[in-house]
Amino acid sequence: MNIIGKIKSEVKCIFMMLCAVVISFVSLYVFVIPSNFSPSGVDGISTILYEITNINIGWFKLAINLPLMVIAWIYLKKRYVIYVAMFTLFDSFGVILLDKLDFFTFIPVGLEAGEEVGYRLIASIFSGVSLGICTGLMLKIGCSTGGIDIVACLVNLKKPNFNIERIISIICYIVILCSYFVYWDLTSILLSIIQIFVFEWTAASILRKERYALEVKIVTKNPEVIRDEIINKYQHSATIIKAQGMYSKEDYSMVITVLDNKNMNEFMNEMKKYPDTFIYFLDGVKVQGDFHFGKDIGGRVSAY
């Protein structure tokens, strides 16, 4: 990728980060704080401390995240830490600013008990959706919202066999359990759990396009031409395996690749140029790691 391409890519990443951070602090202030339940992670710890001290959540988010940033700078990738640090600073000061402005909150004052539970349930659901969108955007740019994610990454460096998602889940549920001793309200715990389920579903839906694709197998006598199509046009790689027809005993090649869902119709139309080609594909293949191509080398693209 050339310099201009890298700059455009980083500008896009910064824009997505800013969108994520606005969604994060607005959701926390509008939905979570007035609903009296604790979200997971650092937001949950900060919310608990806010309930005890009545000091703005933003200051606690800064106090917890800044030491983690220092440790992360030593052990984790610098780009990751820079983006997480920017997210944390904007997120924390965003909550502080909304409080200073006495910004709108979702829960009206003076509700009956039954009405209040309904509002709190809606707030839990929508805060889960917002958190899922925020997390999905940050993961798309190769970063995270910080906090517990940093702890999990640091643990994973020392214990690579540990499951990061499991570490995050355990910490989050411990935070939610502790919140009961602040609110003394089982409903608050249930609202927190609902938020987590909605958040996980939303984030998974956003990332599905990035993590699921189509496995395509092409039996052909034109492997090099099809290989060039896949690499140069669709920016993916492929594996070529020598094959033989069972009935005809003619020599063929099998080209195996993984393509994005959005490219499949166009790819199938392109393959009509090769009438002696047989194609089949499997939907919903889970993909781990980057399988796109990144930079030009001598007029061709290479994997990163």
Backbone bond lengths (Angstrom), bond angles and torsions (degrees), N, CA, C in turn:
res aa  C-N    CA-C-N  psi(-1)  N-CA   C-N-CA  omega(-1)  CA-C   N-CA-C  phi
1 M - - - 1.457 - - 1.534 108.95 -
2 N 1.351 117.94 129.83 1.459 121.28 -178.53 1.529 111.03 -76.39
3 I 1.340 115.37 176.51 1.465 120.95 -175.30 1.529 111.30 -61.29
4 I 1.352 115.94 -44.88 1.469 119.85 -179.97 1.524 110.21 -60.70
5 G 1.341 116.05 -42.31 1.455 120.27 179.62 1.524 111.85 -62.79
6 K 1.342 115.66 -40.30 1.467 119.92 179.32 1.527 111.08 -65.50
7 I 1.343 115.72 -40.74 1.465 119.72 179.72 1.527 110.04 -64.11
8 K 1.330 116.75 -45.63 1.468 120.49 178.50 1.525 110.88 -60.05
9 S 1.331 115.70 -41.39 1.458 120.29 -179.87 1.522 111.43 -63.10
10 E 1.338 117.13 -43.41 1.464 120.22 -179.11 1.523 111.36 -70.19
11 V 1.344 116.86 -35.99 1.472 119.97 176.60 1.524 110.00 -61.98
12 K 1.323 116.04 -42.28 1.459 120.52 177.41 1.530 110.66 -62.53
13 C 1.335 116.45 -41.87 1.466 120.68 179.49 1.527 111.26 -64.29
14 I 1.327 116.94 -41.33 1.465 120.83 178.70 1.522 110.35 -64.12
15 F 1.319 117.28 -41.38 1.464 121.28 178.29 1.529 110.55 -61.79
16 M 1.338 116.80 -44.30 1.461 120.28 179.02 1.521 111.18 -65.05
17 M 1.332 116.66 -37.61 1.462 120.38 177.75 1.524 110.89 -63.68
18 L 1.347 116.95 -42.19 1.456 120.75 179.91 1.530 111.27 -65.46
19 C 1.328 116.36 -39.12 1.474 119.84 175.61 1.529 110.21 -61.54
20 A 1.333 115.78 -44.34 1.466 120.78 -179.16 1.522 111.33 -62.72
21 V 1.321 117.39 -41.82 1.461 120.28 -175.73 1.529 111.15 -70.36
22 V 1.325 117.69 -36.33 1.471 120.52 177.45 1.528 109.65 -65.07
23 I 1.326 116.28 -45.08 1.469 120.39 177.21 1.527 110.24 -58.71
24 S 1.325 116.36 -39.92 1.461 121.25 -176.45 1.526 112.32 -64.61
25 F 1.340 117.60 -55.33 1.469 117.56 -173.80 1.527 113.04 -75.14
26 V 1.346 116.87 -29.51 1.466 119.05 175.81 1.527 110.06 -67.69
27 S 1.320 117.22 -44.29 1.464 121.20 178.87 1.528 111.59 -61.59
28 L 1.336 116.29 -43.31 1.463 120.27 -179.25 1.523 110.61 -62.44
29 Y 1.331 116.35 -44.41 1.464 119.53 -176.65 1.528 112.28 -74.66
30 V 1.328 116.70 -41.64 1.464 120.97 -173.41 1.531 111.87 -78.05
31 F 1.335 116.94 -42.11 1.463 120.42 -173.05 1.531 114.46 -101.39
32 V 1.323 117.23 -47.44 1.466 120.07 -168.31 1.518 112.90 -79.52
33 I 1.324 117.95 -53.05 1.466 121.20 -173.34 1.533 112.50 -57.16
34 P 1.344 119.19 -47.60 1.473 117.99 -178.95 1.529 114.24 -74.97
35 S 1.344 117.40 -9.73 1.458 120.16 -175.87 1.523 113.39 -91.68
36 N 1.330 117.27 -5.23 1.470 121.92 176.72 1.525 113.56 56.97
37 F 1.313 115.25 51.33 1.464 119.55 168.09 1.518 107.65 -142.16
38 S 1.320 115.06 159.18 1.462 120.20 -174.92 1.517 110.41 -104.27
39 P 1.331 118.65 121.94 1.463 119.96 173.21 1.529 109.76 -71.96
40 S 1.300 116.31 -178.55 1.464 119.89 -178.41 1.524 110.82 -86.62
41 G 1.324 115.38 167.92 1.459 121.62 172.73 1.518 114.25 70.71
42 V 1.339 115.17 -151.90 1.458 121.71 -177.55 1.525 111.04 -63.89
43 D 1.323 116.95 -36.32 1.473 119.32 176.12 1.521 110.53 -58.90
44 G 1.330 116.48 -39.03 1.460 120.21 179.14 1.516 111.90 -66.71
45 I 1.334 116.72 -45.01 1.469 120.59 177.87 1.522 110.16 -61.02
46 S 1.340 116.20 -43.60 1.470 120.69 -179.52 1.527 111.09 -64.69
47 T 1.330 116.60 -38.38 1.463 120.52 178.94 1.524 110.86 -65.15
48 I 1.327 116.12 -41.92 1.470 120.31 177.85 1.532 110.43 -61.05
49 L 1.333 116.56 -45.83 1.464 120.61 179.92 1.531 111.38 -65.30
50 Y 1.333 116.41 -34.13 1.468 120.48 176.44 1.527 110.84 -63.67
51 E 1.333 116.35 -42.17 1.461 120.33 179.41 1.530 111.36 -63.09
52 I 1.330 116.10 -33.53 1.467 120.52 -177.90 1.528 111.63 -79.86
53 T 1.348 116.86 -40.16 1.476 120.82 -171.13 1.520 114.44 -108.21
54 N 1.342 116.62 -19.27 1.465 122.79 -174.50 1.531 112.63 64.37
55 I 1.340 116.79 21.21 1.465 122.04 173.17 1.528 108.21 -90.63
56 N 1.323 116.97 140.38 1.468 121.63 -174.41 1.532 111.98 -51.74
57 I 1.327 114.86 137.17 1.467 122.29 -178.07 1.525 111.89 -56.81
58 G 1.318 116.72 -35.62 1.463 120.79 -177.13 1.516 113.14 -56.09
59 W 1.335 117.27 -38.85 1.464 120.61 -179.38 1.528 111.13 -67.22
60 F 1.313 116.26 -37.97 1.471 119.40 177.77 1.525 111.04 -68.57
61 K 1.335 116.89 -38.40 1.465 120.34 178.09 1.531 110.35 -60.93
62 L 1.340 115.94 -41.29 1.468 119.93 177.14 1.525 111.26 -65.47
63 A 1.324 115.93 -46.46 1.465 120.26 -176.39 1.523 112.09 -62.08
64 I 1.329 117.21 -34.79 1.470 120.57 -179.24 1.518 111.17 -79.98
65 N 1.335 116.40 -40.30 1.467 120.07 -173.19 1.522 114.16 -78.56
66 L 1.327 118.04 -33.43 1.469 119.77 -175.14 1.534 113.08 -60.12
67 P 1.337 119.82 -46.14 1.478 118.03 175.85 1.523 112.67 -61.36
68 L 1.330 116.17 -36.05 1.465 119.73 177.80 1.524 110.77 -64.48
69 M 1.354 116.30 -36.45 1.459 120.62 178.33 1.532 111.41 -62.29
70 V 1.340 115.22 -41.42 1.465 119.99 -179.57 1.526 110.68 -62.84
71 I 1.332 116.25 -45.49 1.469 120.44 179.19 1.530 110.25 -66.09
72 A 1.337 115.45 -42.05 1.466 119.97 -178.99 1.524 111.42 -62.95
73 W 1.336 117.28 -35.69 1.469 121.39 -179.59 1.531 111.00 -61.12
74 I 1.310 116.11 -31.37 1.466 120.93 -179.13 1.526 111.52 -76.17
75 Y 1.340 116.78 -39.54 1.462 120.29 -168.88 1.532 114.83 -107.81
76 L 1.327 118.29 -27.36 1.461 120.61 -173.61 1.525 111.45 -103.91
77 K 1.332 116.32 171.56 1.459 121.49 -178.67 1.527 110.71 -63.75
78 K 1.328 115.37 137.99 1.462 120.98 -173.65 1.532 111.90 -64.51
79 R 1.327 117.84 -39.56 1.461 120.20 179.98 1.523 110.20 -61.10
80 Y 1.323 115.82 -44.09 1.465 121.23 179.20 1.522 110.11 -58.79
81 V 1.324 116.87 -46.98 1.466 121.35 -176.73 1.531 110.59 -66.17
82 I 1.331 117.71 -40.21 1.468 121.00 -179.72 1.526 110.86 -61.48
83 Y 1.332 116.76 -46.65 1.467 119.96 -179.64 1.523 111.16 -66.06
84 V 1.325 117.28 -41.92 1.467 120.67 179.40 1.526 110.04 -65.33
85 A 1.346 117.15 -38.22 1.460 120.64 178.57 1.531 110.87 -64.50
86 M 1.336 116.98 -43.29 1.463 120.01 177.28 1.515 110.77 -62.41
87 F 1.340 116.27 -43.52 1.462 120.51 178.84 1.527 110.30 -59.81
88 T 1.330 116.80 -46.25 1.461 121.52 -177.19 1.527 111.60 -62.87
89 L 1.330 117.04 -44.44 1.462 120.77 -179.14 1.527 111.06 -63.86
90 F 1.326 116.94 -50.14 1.468 120.05 -179.88 1.525 111.31 -63.88
91 D 1.324 116.46 -39.38 1.463 121.28 -178.72 1.527 110.78 -64.35
92 S 1.324 116.09 -46.74 1.464 120.75 -177.96 1.522 111.50 -65.33
93 F 1.330 116.70 -49.00 1.463 119.59 -178.55 1.526 111.49 -71.30
94 G 1.340 117.10 -23.98 1.461 120.19 175.23 1.519 111.61 -64.43
95 V 1.331 117.19 -43.69 1.467 121.00 177.92 1.524 110.18 -64.91
96 I 1.330 116.79 -41.54 1.469 120.91 178.72 1.528 110.59 -61.95
97 L 1.341 116.68 -42.99 1.466 121.20 -179.49 1.524 111.55 -64.34
98 L 1.330 117.69 -44.57 1.466 120.46 -179.89 1.516 111.00 -61.75
99 D 1.333 116.36 -36.08 1.461 119.57 177.69 1.524 110.61 -66.44
100 K 1.346 116.79 -41.29 1.463 120.61 178.35 1.529 111.18 -62.91
101 L 1.339 116.17 -35.93 1.468 121.23 -178.74 1.517 112.49 -82.21
102 D 1.347 116.07 -3.73 1.464 120.87 -175.77 1.536 110.07 52.53
103 F 1.317 114.68 51.72 1.466 122.99 -173.80 1.532 111.31 -65.45
104 F 1.324 115.60 162.97 1.467 123.02 179.66 1.533 111.89 -58.45
105 T 1.336 116.49 138.55 1.467 121.94 171.34 1.520 109.05 -122.60
106 F 1.327 115.30 151.49 1.463 120.11 -170.95 1.525 112.95 -73.32
107 I 1.319 119.06 -34.09 1.456 122.09 -174.87 1.527 110.13 -83.73
108 P 1.339 118.56 114.29 1.471 119.93 177.97 1.530 111.31 -68.81
109 V 1.316 115.76 158.05 1.459 121.49 178.75 1.529 109.78 -84.15
110 G 1.340 116.88 144.71 1.462 121.81 173.94 1.512 115.33 80.67
111 L 1.326 118.24 28.25 1.462 121.17 178.74 1.525 110.56 -79.58
112 E 1.339 114.94 152.41 1.462 120.11 170.12 1.525 108.82 -70.07
113 A 1.338 116.95 161.52 1.473 121.05 -176.54 1.524 112.03 -57.55
114 G 1.329 117.89 -45.91 1.464 121.59 -179.06 1.517 112.10 -65.11
115 E 1.330 116.27 -40.31 1.468 120.67 178.59 1.524 110.89 -65.55
116 E 1.314 116.56 -39.01 1.461 120.88 -177.53 1.526 111.42 -63.54
117 V 1.341 116.82 -39.77 1.471 119.91 178.81 1.522 110.52 -62.57
118 G 1.326 116.90 -40.02 1.460 120.66 178.35 1.514 112.19 -62.62
119 Y 1.320 116.54 -44.77 1.464 120.94 177.77 1.522 110.98 -63.18
120 R 1.336 116.38 -41.62 1.468 119.95 -179.80 1.528 111.30 -64.49
121 L 1.332 115.97 -37.15 1.469 119.54 178.60 1.532 110.31 -65.02
122 I 1.316 117.16 -45.33 1.473 120.85 178.02 1.526 110.25 -61.25
123 A 1.334 116.39 -41.85 1.469 120.76 179.37 1.528 110.90 -62.48
124 S 1.337 116.45 -40.06 1.464 120.47 178.74 1.524 111.13 -62.57
125 I 1.330 116.29 -43.37 1.469 120.62 -178.84 1.525 110.73 -65.54
126 F 1.336 116.48 -48.52 1.456 119.30 -176.38 1.526 112.23 -70.85
127 S 1.332 117.33 -31.11 1.467 118.26 175.58 1.522 110.26 -69.14
128 G 1.348 117.04 -33.20 1.464 120.75 175.33 1.523 111.57 -64.80
129 V 1.337 116.18 -42.69 1.467 120.79 177.12 1.532 110.24 -61.47
130 S 1.334 115.76 -45.90 1.468 120.70 -179.26 1.522 111.22 -62.07
131 L 1.333 116.00 -44.51 1.464 120.06 179.84 1.529 111.06 -64.40
132 G 1.345 116.33 -37.21 1.460 119.90 177.90 1.513 112.25 -65.22
133 I 1.334 116.85 -41.61 1.461 121.13 177.49 1.529 110.25 -64.21
134 C 1.324 115.27 -45.12 1.469 120.83 179.65 1.530 110.92 -59.42
135 T 1.330 116.74 -49.27 1.465 120.98 -179.75 1.519 111.48 -64.83
136 G 1.329 116.54 -40.85 1.460 120.46 179.04 1.516 112.06 -60.93
137 L 1.329 117.14 -42.49 1.463 120.65 178.39 1.524 111.46 -63.54
138 M 1.332 116.79 -42.32 1.461 119.69 -179.42 1.528 111.61 -67.91
139 L 1.317 117.13 -38.26 1.467 120.02 177.96 1.521 111.47 -67.92
140 K 1.331 116.85 -31.45 1.456 120.28 178.62 1.527 111.91 -63.98
141 I 1.334 116.97 -29.27 1.469 119.60 179.62 1.528 111.01 -96.73
142 G 1.329 116.79 11.31 1.459 121.02 175.75 1.506 114.34 79.82
143 C 1.336 117.45 24.30 1.464 121.24 -179.73 1.526 109.51 -130.43
144 S 1.314 116.25 -164.43 1.458 120.46 177.99 1.515 108.41 -150.72
145 T 1.324 115.80 -178.69 1.463 120.51 -179.92 1.524 111.55 -88.00
146 G 1.325 117.69 5.10 1.456 121.34 175.96 1.517 112.82 82.05
147 G 1.333 115.22 -156.66 1.456 120.56 177.09 1.517 113.15 63.57
148 I 1.322 115.98 -119.40 1.456 122.26 -177.05 1.528 111.55 -62.41
149 D 1.329 116.63 -31.15 1.474 119.64 178.03 1.525 110.99 -60.56
150 I 1.321 116.79 -38.55 1.466 120.60 178.86 1.524 110.33 -66.56
151 V 1.326 116.32 -43.06 1.472 120.15 177.68 1.523 110.31 -58.17
152 A 1.338 115.69 -44.77 1.467 120.22 -178.97 1.524 111.14 -63.61
153 C 1.341 116.97 -41.18 1.469 120.38 179.73 1.531 110.92 -65.42
154 L 1.332 116.88 -39.38 1.459 120.21 179.09 1.523 111.16 -66.99
155 V 1.335 116.54 -39.45 1.473 120.30 176.33 1.516 110.22 -63.35
156 N 1.348 115.11 -40.22 1.459 119.81 -178.08 1.526 112.32 -65.50
157 L 1.348 116.80 -28.58 1.463 119.60 177.36 1.528 111.25 -63.95
158 K 1.324 116.16 -39.06 1.454 121.23 -179.17 1.522 111.86 -84.74
159 K 1.327 116.02 -33.36 1.464 121.91 -178.30 1.533 108.88 -125.59
160 P 1.329 118.19 75.72 1.472 120.73 -173.46 1.525 114.21 -63.48
161 N 1.324 117.29 -18.39 1.460 119.71 179.33 1.522 112.85 -81.64
162 F 1.331 116.15 -10.46 1.452 119.82 178.54 1.531 109.19 -71.03
163 N 1.312 116.39 145.70 1.454 122.42 176.35 1.531 109.00 -84.33
164 I 1.340 117.87 115.61 1.463 121.41 -176.25 1.526 111.53 -61.57
165 E 1.340 116.29 -43.44 1.458 119.31 -179.71 1.524 110.97 -59.96
166 R 1.329 116.66 -37.95 1.463 119.78 179.68 1.525 110.85 -67.83
167 I 1.348 116.73 -39.19 1.470 120.06 177.79 1.531 109.89 -60.66
168 I 1.329 116.46 -47.12 1.461 121.15 -179.83 1.532 110.47 -60.48
169 S 1.332 116.88 -45.92 1.460 121.07 -178.21 1.521 111.32 -61.10
170 I 1.328 117.00 -44.40 1.469 120.78 -178.92 1.529 110.43 -60.72
171 I 1.340 116.26 -46.97 1.468 119.96 -179.39 1.524 110.70 -62.81
172 C 1.330 116.16 -42.23 1.463 120.40 -178.46 1.526 111.56 -62.69
173 Y 1.310 116.95 -44.03 1.467 119.86 -178.59 1.533 111.28 -70.77
174 I 1.323 117.99 -30.16 1.467 120.47 174.56 1.530 109.98 -64.47
175 V 1.350 116.01 -42.86 1.466 120.48 178.24 1.521 110.41 -60.76
176 I 1.331 116.59 -45.07 1.470 120.62 -179.44 1.520 110.93 -63.81
177 L 1.331 117.19 -41.31 1.465 120.84 178.49 1.531 110.88 -61.56
178 C 1.327 116.45 -41.95 1.469 120.77 179.53 1.529 111.33 -63.76
179 S 1.342 116.62 -30.13 1.461 119.02 -177.18 1.523 112.44 -64.91
180 Y 1.325 117.45 -21.88 1.474 120.31 178.87 1.523 110.36 -60.67
181 F 1.334 116.76 -35.51 1.460 120.97 -176.84 1.526 112.01 -78.79
182 V 1.341 115.79 -0.15 1.462 121.25 173.72 1.531 109.90 -103.33
183 Y 1.347 115.56 -47.52 1.463 119.98 -177.54 1.529 112.43 -86.79
184 W 1.338 116.58 -25.91 1.467 122.06 -174.92 1.528 110.57 50.33
185 D 1.319 114.57 47.56 1.466 120.88 -174.57 1.524 108.70 -147.58
186 L 1.331 116.85 114.69 1.462 120.72 -179.77 1.526 111.41 -63.40
187 T 1.327 116.59 -31.47 1.469 120.07 178.85 1.525 111.13 -59.45
188 S 1.320 116.98 -36.72 1.470 121.05 179.09 1.521 110.79 -62.35
189 I 1.338 116.65 -40.07 1.470 120.61 177.73 1.522 110.43 -64.20
190 L 1.326 116.32 -44.68 1.473 120.44 -178.55 1.530 110.51 -64.59
191 L 1.312 117.41 -38.84 1.466 120.66 177.97 1.526 110.88 -63.78
192 S 1.334 116.32 -38.26 1.471 120.75 177.66 1.530 110.57 -63.11
193 I 1.323 116.46 -43.56 1.465 120.92 -179.37 1.528 110.52 -65.65
194 I 1.338 116.65 -40.98 1.473 120.18 177.16 1.528 109.66 -60.44
195 Q 1.330 116.23 -43.28 1.464 119.76 179.45 1.526 111.10 -59.26
196 I 1.338 116.80 -42.74 1.464 120.29 -178.95 1.523 111.01 -62.73
197 F 1.335 117.63 -44.73 1.466 120.47 -179.39 1.522 111.35 -63.49
198 V 1.332 116.92 -43.38 1.471 120.55 178.83 1.520 110.19 -65.12
199 F 1.336 116.46 -42.42 1.460 121.50 178.40 1.530 111.36 -59.21
200 E 1.335 117.59 -48.57 1.465 121.07 -178.22 1.524 111.23 -63.39
201 W 1.330 116.77 -41.03 1.471 120.68 179.34 1.530 110.67 -64.85
202 T 1.335 117.01 -43.33 1.471 120.94 -179.03 1.525 111.26 -65.43
203 A 1.335 116.56 -46.70 1.468 120.14 -179.86 1.522 110.97 -62.06
204 A 1.348 116.56 -41.64 1.467 120.43 179.26 1.522 111.32 -63.85
205 S 1.338 116.66 -37.39 1.472 120.42 178.89 1.517 111.19 -65.32
206 I 1.333 116.80 -40.25 1.467 120.82 179.44 1.515 110.89 -66.81
207 L 1.325 116.22 -39.40 1.468 120.61 -175.16 1.522 113.10 -86.46
208 R 1.324 117.49 -7.16 1.468 119.14 -176.33 1.514 111.71 -58.03
209 K 1.336 117.50 -41.15 1.461 121.16 -179.79 1.517 111.28 -63.97
210 E 1.340 116.29 -29.07 1.457 119.80 -178.70 1.520 112.22 -83.65
211 R 1.330 117.02 -26.98 1.457 120.27 -171.42 1.521 113.85 -110.14
212 Y 1.347 117.53 -5.85 1.447 121.14 178.47 1.525 109.19 -126.04
213 A 1.316 115.70 141.65 1.461 119.41 -175.68 1.520 108.80 -148.65
214 L 1.322 115.90 -164.56 1.459 122.36 179.25 1.526 109.45 -115.77
215 E 1.316 115.93 127.12 1.462 120.19 172.32 1.525 107.75 -85.86
216 V 1.325 116.75 122.37 1.468 121.56 -175.61 1.527 109.56 -117.32
217 K 1.323 116.01 130.93 1.460 121.38 176.44 1.527 108.00 -120.82
218 I 1.324 116.37 127.03 1.461 122.48 -174.24 1.525 108.70 -123.18
219 V 1.313 116.68 118.11 1.467 121.96 175.78 1.527 106.87 -96.71
220 T 1.330 117.49 118.38 1.455 120.35 -169.08 1.524 111.49 -152.56
221 K 1.338 115.17 164.28 1.459 121.81 171.01 1.529 110.43 -104.12
222 N 1.339 116.01 4.17 1.469 120.78 -179.45 1.530 110.72 -122.04
223 P 1.312 118.94 55.26 1.470 119.92 -173.26 1.516 114.29 -64.10
224 E 1.340 117.77 -37.08 1.453 119.96 -176.52 1.524 111.62 -68.05
225 V 1.336 116.34 -40.35 1.466 120.30 179.96 1.526 109.66 -65.19
226 I 1.331 116.97 -45.22 1.465 121.13 -179.77 1.523 110.35 -66.80
227 R 1.324 115.97 -37.53 1.471 120.03 176.88 1.520 110.67 -58.63
228 D 1.355 116.56 -44.24 1.467 120.11 179.24 1.524 111.24 -63.82
229 E 1.336 116.86 -37.23 1.466 120.68 177.36 1.522 110.35 -60.27
230 I 1.323 115.83 -47.63 1.466 121.16 -176.45 1.519 111.14 -65.03
231 I 1.340 116.45 -45.37 1.468 120.46 -175.13 1.522 111.71 -73.06
232 N 1.336 117.28 -50.08 1.463 120.50 -171.84 1.526 113.57 -81.39
233 K 1.334 117.83 -32.29 1.461 120.03 -176.06 1.518 111.96 -94.83
234 Y 1.343 116.64 -42.36 1.459 119.89 -174.49 1.530 113.01 -103.16
235 Q 1.318 116.73 -3.93 1.462 122.83 174.49 1.529 112.57 56.29
236 H 1.311 115.42 45.73 1.459 122.87 171.82 1.522 107.81 -129.70
237 S 1.316 115.92 164.95 1.446 119.67 174.73 1.531 109.23 -99.93
238 A 1.312 116.68 -178.94 1.464 121.42 -179.09 1.524 109.03 -156.18
239 T 1.305 115.59 160.50 1.465 122.84 175.98 1.520 108.49 -116.23
240 I 1.324 116.73 132.65 1.470 121.08 179.66 1.527 108.97 -109.91
241 I 1.327 115.30 126.51 1.466 121.92 -179.85 1.528 108.75 -120.54
242 K 1.310 117.16 132.39 1.464 120.91 175.78 1.529 109.45 -69.29
243 A 1.338 116.36 136.68 1.467 121.09 -177.22 1.527 109.98 -140.79
244 Q 1.322 114.51 166.67 1.474 120.56 178.66 1.516 108.95 -139.35
245 G 1.332 116.43 135.40 1.452 120.21 177.94 1.523 110.91 -65.73
246 M 1.312 117.46 130.93 1.465 120.71 -177.06 1.520 111.58 -66.28
247 Y 1.344 116.69 -40.03 1.456 119.92 -178.00 1.524 111.40 -84.17
248 S 1.347 117.16 -50.36 1.462 120.80 -175.28 1.527 112.79 -81.86
249 K 1.317 116.69 -22.00 1.463 123.59 -175.85 1.528 112.18 61.43
250 E 1.336 115.34 20.24 1.474 119.67 175.31 1.524 109.76 -80.52
251 D 1.341 115.63 151.42 1.459 120.86 179.50 1.532 110.65 -81.97
252 Y 1.327 115.05 132.29 1.470 122.39 177.57 1.528 108.38 -132.66
253 S 1.327 114.52 177.45 1.469 121.62 170.04 1.520 108.15 -127.39
254 M 1.317 115.28 143.34 1.460 119.70 174.18 1.528 108.37 -108.51
255 V 1.328 115.62 120.19 1.458 122.03 177.87 1.525 107.67 -99.00
256 I 1.322 116.38 122.37 1.464 121.65 -179.61 1.518 108.79 -114.09
257 T 1.329 116.19 127.71 1.463 120.06 179.78 1.521 109.85 -147.57
258 V 1.309 115.61 172.98 1.464 123.06 175.90 1.518 107.40 -126.55
259 L 1.340 117.26 125.93 1.456 122.31 -176.80 1.521 110.85 -122.39
260 D 1.332 114.98 155.92 1.462 120.63 173.57 1.524 109.27 -68.45
261 N 1.323 116.09 148.22 1.464 120.69 177.52 1.526 111.92 -56.50
262 K 1.333 116.32 -39.87 1.464 120.01 -174.51 1.523 112.85 -67.61
263 N 1.349 117.62 -19.42 1.466 120.86 -178.05 1.530 113.52 -92.72
264 M 1.328 116.91 -6.60 1.456 119.05 -167.93 1.531 113.58 -66.72
265 N 1.316 118.28 -43.69 1.465 120.27 -178.72 1.528 111.57 -62.15
266 E 1.326 115.21 -44.28 1.467 119.80 178.68 1.531 110.38 -63.46
267 F 1.330 116.17 -41.07 1.464 120.36 -179.75 1.533 111.14 -63.14
268 M 1.314 117.38 -43.01 1.465 120.65 -179.72 1.527 111.06 -64.30
269 N 1.321 116.39 -37.16 1.465 119.49 176.62 1.530 111.40 -66.13
270 E 1.339 116.33 -38.62 1.462 120.61 177.65 1.533 110.59 -63.01
271 M 1.318 117.41 -37.17 1.459 121.78 -176.24 1.532 112.81 -71.28
272 K 1.339 116.67 -13.22 1.463 119.49 177.70 1.529 111.49 -65.63
273 K 1.325 116.84 -15.84 1.464 120.58 177.94 1.532 111.24 -70.15
274 Y 1.326 116.71 -13.69 1.470 121.26 -176.44 1.535 108.59 -119.53
275 P 1.343 116.76 85.46 1.476 120.58 -173.71 1.531 114.18 -63.88
276 D 1.317 118.09 -21.33 1.468 120.50 -179.67 1.531 111.85 -90.96
277 T 1.326 115.50 17.69 1.462 121.02 -177.54 1.521 110.54 -105.42
278 F 1.349 115.55 134.37 1.467 121.75 178.09 1.530 108.25 -112.29
279 I 1.336 116.46 129.41 1.462 120.75 -174.64 1.528 109.98 -127.26
280 Y 1.314 116.34 137.13 1.463 119.80 166.84 1.523 108.91 -142.73
281 F 1.324 116.21 155.28 1.465 118.99 -175.64 1.521 110.38 -145.46
282 L 1.335 114.36 157.82 1.457 123.05 178.67 1.514 108.52 -115.69
283 D 1.327 116.57 133.62 1.465 121.28 -179.62 1.521 110.05 -89.73
284 G 1.351 115.70 157.74 1.453 121.04 172.63 1.504 115.36 69.37
285 V 1.337 118.09 32.59 1.463 121.41 177.10 1.519 108.78 -78.26
286 K 1.327 117.87 126.12 1.464 120.89 -179.79 1.521 109.66 -77.86
287 V 1.335 115.54 134.91 1.457 122.05 -176.59 1.525 108.75 -117.61
288 Q 1.307 116.85 132.10 1.463 122.03 176.38 1.521 109.16 -118.32
289 G 1.330 116.91 131.05 1.458 120.33 -178.76 1.519 111.43 87.82
290 D 1.327 116.99 174.18 1.467 122.28 179.76 1.524 110.03 -79.75
291 F 1.340 115.54 130.53 1.451 117.61 175.40 1.516 111.16 -123.91
292 H 1.330 116.72 13.23 1.460 121.44 172.13 1.527 109.45 -89.26
293 F 1.332 114.74 171.72 1.455 120.34 176.78 1.507 108.64 -105.97
294 G 1.336 115.12 155.28 1.442 117.50 -171.49 1.499 117.71 -117.63
295 K 1.299 121.77 -51.43 1.450 120.15 -168.25 1.526 111.80 -130.86
296 D 1.323 114.72 152.75 1.457 120.53 -178.95 1.521 110.58 -81.11
297 I 1.314 116.94 133.80 1.472 122.02 172.95 1.528 107.19 -131.45
298 G 1.325 115.06 107.65 1.459 119.17 179.04 1.516 113.56 60.52
299 G 1.350 115.62 39.01 1.448 118.82 178.74 1.514 114.54 84.03
300 R 1.344 117.20 -1.55 1.459 121.21 178.97 1.523 108.20 -119.23
301 V 1.306 116.26 164.98 1.453 119.60 179.85 1.507 109.91 -105.15
302 S 1.318 115.63 149.24 1.453 119.04 -179.43 1.516 110.31 -128.78
303 A 1.323 116.27 155.26 1.462 120.09 -175.90 1.499 110.75 -75.32
304 Y 1.372 114.81 151.45 1.454 118.97 172.62 1.507 109.66 -126.64
